[in-house]
């Protein structure tokens, strides 16, 4: 069973190892909050969990990788954008996730970031990533709650 792009990179676990390990221990991730004058950047998930829902770009932190490094790597991979990591906003927990029928628990550090000088948002594939001034209707609930709180603080 293939779960997606995970098995195509040297730092990724095989699908079997991923399910085995993360069905037993929490997985550490980064979710990235980027706000510009165009709104907050969301990515459309194309795999479980949360398939076809908008979410903050995010992913697994690798062994020996700093959270700030993961923030830059994940934003480049998911959006094509170069960013500068900012502050840690909060910790999000997803204790009831399920992938390929396997229950998992993800703990995610929500990181703020800023566009790097010269980053070009005009080239974004709007079917996969888009800026929203209002929270999309189909969105990961934990991300919607966080973005609502951050938008109130402007």
ZADO-1210 file (C-alpha; in nm, 4 decimals, padded with zeros to 6 digits):
<atoms>
<atom x="00.0000" y="00.0000" z="00.0000" code="UNK" pos="1"/>
<atom x="00.1391" y="00.3416" z="-00.0984" code="UNK" pos="2"/>
<atom x="00.0523" y="00.6406" z="00.1179" code="UNK" pos="3"/>
<atom x="00.1953" y="00.9030" z="-00.1156" code="UNK" pos="4"/>
<atom x="00.5171" y="01.0980" z="-00.1692" code="UNK" pos="5"/>
<atom x="00.6661" y="00.9957" z="00.1653" code="UNK" pos="6"/>
<atom x="00.8562" y="00.6938" z="00.0333" code="UNK" pos="7"/>
<atom x="01.0219" y="00.8884" z="-00.2495" code="UNK" pos="8"/>
<atom x="01.2830" y="01.0710" z="-00.0368" code="UNK" pos="9"/>
<atom x="01.5845" y="00.9367" z="00.1499" code="UNK" pos="10"/>
<atom x="01.4686" y="01.0806" z="00.4854" code="UNK" pos="11"/>
<atom x="01.1216" y="00.9331" z="00.4582" code="UNK" pos="12"/>
<atom x="01.0264" y="00.6119" z="00.6281" code="UNK" pos="13"/>
<atom x="00.8781" y="00.3353" z="00.4186" code="UNK" pos="14"/>
<atom x="00.4992" y="00.3310" z="00.4312" code="UNK" pos="15"/>
<atom x="00.5107" y="00.0202" z="00.6502" code="UNK" pos="16"/>
<atom x="00.7621" y="00.1714" z="00.8952" code="UNK" pos="17"/>
<atom x="00.5672" y="00.4983" z="00.9055" code="UNK" pos="18"/>
<atom x="00.2449" y="00.3219" z="01.0046" code="UNK" pos="19"/>
<atom x="00.4191" y="00.0883" z="01.2487" code="UNK" pos="20"/>
<atom x="00.6131" y="00.3619" z="01.4311" code="UNK" pos="21"/>
<atom x="00.3482" y="00.6324" z="01.4384" code="UNK" pos="22"/>
<atom x="00.0728" y="00.3960" z="01.5481" code="UNK" pos="23"/>
<atom x="00.2790" y="00.3537" z="01.8674" code="UNK" pos="24"/>
<atom x="00.4310" y="00.6974" z="01.9373" code="UNK" pos="25"/>
<atom x="00.3281" y="01.0562" z="01.8538" code="UNK" pos="26"/>
<atom x="00.4670" y="01.2115" z="01.5372" code="UNK" pos="27"/>
<atom x="00.6283" y="01.5577" z="01.5583" code="UNK" pos="28"/>
<atom x="00.5279" y="01.7968" z="01.2828" code="UNK" pos="29"/>
<atom x="00.5377" y="02.1632" z="01.1896" code="UNK" pos="30"/>
<atom x="00.2334" y="02.3561" z="01.0648" code="UNK" pos="31"/>
<atom x="00.3222" y="02.6874" z="00.9034" code="UNK" pos="32"/>
<atom x="00.1283" y="03.0135" z="00.9329" code="UNK" pos="33"/>
<atom x="00.2016" y="03.2681" z="00.6582" code="UNK" pos="34"/>
<atom x="-00.0038" y="03.5872" z="00.6411" code="UNK" pos="35"/>
<atom x="00.0403" y="03.8547" z="00.3756" code="UNK" pos="36"/>
<atom x="-00.1801" y="04.1377" z="00.2488" code="UNK" pos="37"/>
<atom x="-00.3459" y="03.8694" z="00.0324" code="UNK" pos="38"/>
<atom x="-00.4567" y="03.6719" z="00.3392" code="UNK" pos="39"/>
<atom x="-00.3476" y="03.3488" z="00.5089" code="UNK" pos="40"/>
<atom x="-00.1888" y="03.0750" z="00.2986" code="UNK" pos="41"/>
<atom x="-00.3661" y="02.7383" z="00.2996" code="UNK" pos="42"/>
<atom x="-00.2819" y="02.4188" z="00.1099" code="UNK" pos="43"/>
<atom x="-00.5358" y="02.1665" z="-00.0177" code="UNK" pos="44"/>
<atom x="-00.4604" y="01.8151" z="00.1100" code="UNK" pos="45"/>
<atom x="-00.4517" y="01.5430" z="-00.1523" code="UNK" pos="46"/>
<atom x="-00.4103" y="01.2481" z="00.0866" code="UNK" pos="47"/>
<atom x="-00.5381" y="01.1247" z="00.4220" code="UNK" pos="48"/>
<atom x="-00.5880" y="01.2403" z="00.6804" code="UNK" pos="49"/>
<atom x="-00.8043" y="01.5395" z="00.5913" code="UNK" pos="50"/>
<atom x="-00.8089" y="01.4653" z="00.2177" code="UNK" pos="51"/>
<atom x="-00.9671" y="01.7488" z="00.0141" code="UNK" pos="52"/>
<atom x="-00.9572" y="01.9883" z="00.3094" code="UNK" pos="53"/>
<atom x="-00.7619" y="02.3118" z="00.3271" code="UNK" pos="54"/>
<atom x="-00.4945" y="02.3182" z="00.5938" code="UNK" pos="55"/>
<atom x="-00.1879" y="02.5129" z="00.6940" code="UNK" pos="56"/>
<atom x="00.1116" y="02.3747" z="00.5036" code="UNK" pos="57"/>
<atom x="00.2909" y="02.1272" z="00.7253" code="UNK" pos="58"/>
<atom x="00.4775" y="01.8044" z="00.7655" code="UNK" pos="59"/>
<atom x="00.7033" y="01.5818" z="00.9709" code="UNK" pos="60"/>
<atom x="01.0196" y="01.7099" z="01.1379" code="UNK" pos="61"/>
<atom x="01.3098" y="01.4829" z="01.0467" code="UNK" pos="62"/>
<atom x="01.5622" y="01.3390" z="01.2903" code="UNK" pos="63"/>
<atom x="01.8417" y="01.5927" z="01.3531" code="UNK" pos="64"/>
<atom x="01.6423" y="01.8696" z="01.1804" code="UNK" pos="65"/>
<atom x="01.5655" y="02.1905" z="01.3659" code="UNK" pos="66"/>
<atom x="01.2043" y="02.3081" z="01.3636" code="UNK" pos="67"/>
<atom x="01.3092" y="02.6232" z="01.1760" code="UNK" pos="68"/>
<atom x="01.4790" y="02.4111" z="00.9079" code="UNK" pos="69"/>
<atom x="01.1669" y="02.1961" z="00.8754" code="UNK" pos="70"/>
<atom x="00.9587" y="02.5120" z="00.8344" code="UNK" pos="71"/>
<atom x="01.1695" y="02.6290" z="00.5395" code="UNK" pos="72"/>
<atom x="01.1849" y="02.2805" z="00.3798" code="UNK" pos="73"/>
<atom x="00.8130" y="02.2140" z="00.4146" code="UNK" pos="74"/>
<atom x="00.7088" y="02.5516" z="00.2739" code="UNK" pos="75"/>
<atom x="00.9395" y="02.5059" z="-00.0255" code="UNK" pos="76"/>
<atom x="00.8102" y="02.1527" z="-00.0887" code="UNK" pos="77"/>
<atom x="00.4404" y="02.2281" z="-00.0425" code="UNK" pos="78"/>
<atom x="00.4181" y="02.5770" z="-00.1891" code="UNK" pos="79"/>
<atom x="00.7400" y="02.6494" z="-00.3773" code="UNK" pos="80"/>
<atom x="00.7899" y="02.9580" z="-00.1605" code="UNK" pos="81"/>
<atom x="01.1093" y="03.0617" z="00.0137" code="UNK" pos="82"/>
<atom x="01.0341" y="03.1756" z="00.3679" code="UNK" pos="83"/>
<atom x="01.2052" y="03.2981" z="00.6800" code="UNK" pos="84"/>
<atom x="01.0902" y="03.1206" z="00.9963" code="UNK" pos="85"/>
<atom x="00.9450" y="03.3355" z="01.2706" code="UNK" pos="86"/>
<atom x="00.8230" y="03.2515" z="01.6165" code="UNK" pos="87"/>
<atom x="00.6614" y="02.9405" z="01.7577" code="UNK" pos="88"/>
<atom x="00.2916" y="03.0266" z="01.7896" code="UNK" pos="89"/>
<atom x="00.1515" y="02.7270" z="01.9764" code="UNK" pos="90"/>
<atom x="00.1354" y="02.3475" z="01.9916" code="UNK" pos="91"/>
<atom x="-00.1488" y="02.1695" z="01.8121" code="UNK" pos="92"/>
<atom x="-00.2527" y="01.8122" z="01.8814" code="UNK" pos="93"/>
<atom x="-00.4306" y="01.5688" z="01.6537" code="UNK" pos="94"/>
<atom x="-00.4781" y="01.2627" z="01.8804" code="UNK" pos="95"/>
<atom x="-00.7371" y="01.0873" z="01.6633" code="UNK" pos="96"/>
<atom x="-00.5819" y="01.0889" z="01.3157" code="UNK" pos="97"/>
<atom x="-00.6180" y="00.7861" z="01.0936" code="UNK" pos="98"/>
<atom x="-00.4139" y="00.6828" z="00.7891" code="UNK" pos="99"/>
<atom x="-00.4799" y="00.3661" z="00.5938" code="UNK" pos="100"/>
<atom x="-00.7015" y="00.2528" z="00.8807" code="UNK" pos="101"/>
<atom x="-00.4248" y="00.3029" z="01.1389" code="UNK" pos="102"/>
<atom x="-00.4852" y="00.5342" z="01.4358" code="UNK" pos="103"/>
<atom x="-00.2143" y="00.7940" z="01.4976" code="UNK" pos="104"/>
<atom x="-00.1387" y="01.0916" z="01.7214" code="UNK" pos="105"/>
<atom x="00.0329" y="01.3970" z="01.5711" code="UNK" pos="106"/>
<atom x="00.1781" y="01.6820" z="01.7743" code="UNK" pos="107"/>
<atom x="00.2481" y="01.9886" z="01.5644" code="UNK" pos="108"/>
<atom x="00.4436" y="02.3038" z="01.6397" code="UNK" pos="109"/>
<atom x="00.2645" y="02.5929" z="01.4706" code="UNK" pos="110"/>
<atom x="00.5320" y="02.8250" z="01.3327" code="UNK" pos="111"/>
<atom x="00.4883" y="03.1729" z="01.1935" code="UNK" pos="112"/>
<atom x="00.6940" y="03.2598" z="00.8872" code="UNK" pos="113"/>
<atom x="00.7515" y="03.5491" z="00.6491" code="UNK" pos="114"/>
<atom x="00.8207" y="03.5572" z="00.2777" code="UNK" pos="115"/>
<atom x="01.1891" y="03.5740" z="00.1930" code="UNK" pos="116"/>
<atom x="01.3058" y="03.8669" z="-00.0177" code="UNK" pos="117"/>
<atom x="01.2234" y="03.7954" z="-00.3793" code="UNK" pos="118"/>
<atom x="00.9646" y="03.5225" z="-00.3059" code="UNK" pos="119"/>
<atom x="00.7128" y="03.5216" z="-00.5918" code="UNK" pos="120"/>
<atom x="00.3561" y="03.4387" z="-00.4902" code="UNK" pos="121"/>
<atom x="00.2230" y="03.4959" z="-00.8438" code="UNK" pos="122"/>
<atom x="00.3493" y="03.1514" z="-00.9515" code="UNK" pos="123"/>
<atom x="00.1444" y="02.9588" z="-00.6923" code="UNK" pos="124"/>
<atom x="-00.0813" y="02.6798" z="-00.8218" code="UNK" pos="125"/>
<atom x="-00.4117" y="02.8120" z="-00.6838" code="UNK" pos="126"/>
<atom x="-00.5765" y="02.4704" z="-00.7123" code="UNK" pos="127"/>
<atom x="-00.3347" y="02.3439" z="-00.4437" code="UNK" pos="128"/>
<atom x="-00.2333" y="02.6512" z="-00.2419" code="UNK" pos="129"/>
<atom x="-00.4135" y="02.9819" z="-00.2029" code="UNK" pos="130"/>
<atom x="-00.4363" y="03.2878" z="00.0160" code="UNK" pos="131"/>
<atom x="-00.7673" y="03.3376" z="00.1943" code="UNK" pos="132"/>
<atom x="-00.8942" y="03.6506" z="00.3701" code="UNK" pos="133"/>
<atom x="-01.1720" y="03.4372" z="00.5193" code="UNK" pos="134"/>
<atom x="-01.1278" y="03.0830" z="00.6471" code="UNK" pos="135"/>
<atom x="-01.2279" y="02.8291" z="00.3784" code="UNK" pos="136"/>
<atom x="-01.5396" y="02.6179" z="00.4376" code="UNK" pos="137"/>
<atom x="-01.3603" y="02.2837" z="00.4123" code="UNK" pos="138"/>
<atom x="-01.0659" y="02.3246" z="00.6472" code="UNK" pos="139"/>
<atom x="-00.8959" y="02.1203" z="00.9169" code="UNK" pos="140"/>
<atom x="-01.0829" y="02.2299" z="01.2317" code="UNK" pos="141"/>
<atom x="-00.7715" y="02.2789" z="01.4489" code="UNK" pos="142"/>
<atom x="-00.6200" y="02.5039" z="01.1818" code="UNK" pos="143"/>
<atom x="-00.9422" y="02.7033" z="01.1473" code="UNK" pos="144"/>
<atom x="-00.9501" y="02.7617" z="01.5234" code="UNK" pos="145"/>
<atom x="-00.5867" y="02.8760" z="01.5272" code="UNK" pos="146"/>
<atom x="-00.6230" y="03.1073" z="01.2269" code="UNK" pos="147"/>
<atom x="-00.9432" y="03.2609" z="01.3701" code="UNK" pos="148"/>
<atom x="-00.7575" y="03.3384" z="01.6927" code="UNK" pos="149"/>
<atom x="-00.4571" y="03.4853" z="01.5092" code="UNK" pos="150"/>
<atom x="-00.6742" y="03.6957" z="01.2777" code="UNK" pos="151"/>
<atom x="-00.8503" y="03.8478" z="01.5792" code="UNK" pos="152"/>
<atom x="-00.5088" y="03.9551" z="01.7146" code="UNK" pos="153"/>
<atom x="-00.3911" y="04.1225" z="01.3897" code="UNK" pos="154"/>
</atoms>
